[in-house]
Amino acid sequence: MNAVIDLADRAATALRRCGAEPHGDDAPLVVTSPIDGSVIARVHTCSPGEVDAALTAAARAFDRWREIPAPVRGRVVRRLGELLTQHKADLAELVTLEAGKIPSEAAGEVQEMIDVCEFAVGLSRQLYGRTMPSERPGHRLMETWHPLGVVGVISAFNFPVAVWSWNTAIALVCGDPVVWKPSELTPLTALACDALVRRAAADEGAPDGLHHLVLGDHSVGEALVDDPRVALLSATGSTRMGRFVGPRVAARFGRSLLELGGNNGAIVTPSADLDLAVRAVVFAAAGTAGQRCTTLRRLIVHRSIADELVDRIAVAYSRLRVGNPFDEGVLVGPLISERSYESMCAALDRARADGGRIVTGGERVDVAGAGVYVSPALVRMPAQTEVVREETFAPILYVLGYDDFDEAVSVHNGVPQGLSSSIFTRDQQEAELFLARSDCGIANVNIGTSGAEIGGAFGGEKNTGGGRESGSDSWKSYMRRATNTVNFSAELPLAQGVEFG
Ligand code: NAD
């Protein structure tokens, strides 16, 4: 009982410190913590009318925000970065309470928000267009970038704040207001972020209505999908969700940016530094209890070293402490729900039926209170069967053997998803070949599949949806490109030498 009061109190305190309030006891959406399954708050959900009002206000804000110079828009994001820094501990606390991440990973997620704000502030002075030589004398040919419109953001439970910030920090400097539909499992972190971004906007004298939070289930998300006022819909979640969202947005000629499921693989070659590989593999496969889109799910190991590597990973797994993420020394927190555990068990049953052998893990771990805790599973598979080709959002690492490098790459690419990938090798030729042949949006050498930095473009190919967010030139998705030709001569030459009259 104490724990129950404690978690709810902790959530309310962190929320208030960020300038938000938990909603009353009559609010319909019940927020539970995966740590012990207890109710930590209740929040209101948006009616269709409220979603419509948010979109109307955001569209109105766009008219004013687009006129403000990008470096001035950047000041709101700089202020947001300052507020996120001040409230880093509060936000991390909420991430642990709602998503179950261990405090270090939760703080890392908030740091990612701060980092992307810094990046976006710099970007606000670098929204560069190109100039090209015109084929006509006395003409200038160039590209200019313009604000796009309202950006809708749909986010998943497992990165409840970072993904929002990747979109929002960039969208704001690009001149776009944001309407955010967070996961129904993590509305408190969203309330806190919404309060902070509104404060940043007010502190910098930005127009009203730049940011709106619309809480609710998939039906609220669907309202964003179908509304033509949403110029870009950035949707992060399962491939199942993306299959719905992508075609629906395309049908109204809207833009979508899809960040969907991954089924990430790593190849370990005979020349690999196994000490380094073991450490990287354990973090990538068992960290966040296997609930990252970039979690390592398939390990493709040269048969000459497979037994040794599997033994060493099994030893490392046996030392991982599974439990309440707030407890000292815990590295693996809870699964988000009982349903996640059921899908993990179902996948392990199918793997066994396919001839797989569970080396370790996959068992329920009893942790005081309640919550769904499980030991990360390590499974040797005779082949990449159907279950291995699917994303099970839980800590299962399938190990597959290979004899020949080309075979390893072909197994690696032989899944429908294409998010993150890595190779462990000290052979430069293998490393380079892998970087060229991996069909994923992210390909790494001698680091794991998870834990990307914000400076690069983040996203994946195939069933992962093809979107790119965060660093590099991802900002281009949030702007409209115009090609401009300026004639500063007194003649009117036509392109391609066409004569007309
Ligand atoms: P989910 O698909 O169940 O939900 C994600 C979000 O989509 C939620 O806000 C949900 O309400 C909304 N949604 C669901 N159906 C919708 C619909 N028909 N229309 C509009 N909105 C809808 O995913 P989840 O369980 O919250 O998250 C886990 C999944 O997300 C995994 O597959 C993981 O790989 C993926 N993910 C991908 C990335 C990435 O960047 N590629 C990042 C994080 C998570």
Residues whose N, C-alpha, C, O or C-beta is under 5 A from the ligand:
A	BS01	NAD	I154 S155 A156 F157 F159 K181 P182 S183 E184 G216 D217 H218 G221 E222 T236 G237 S238 T239 M241 F244 E259 L260 G261 G262 R292 C293
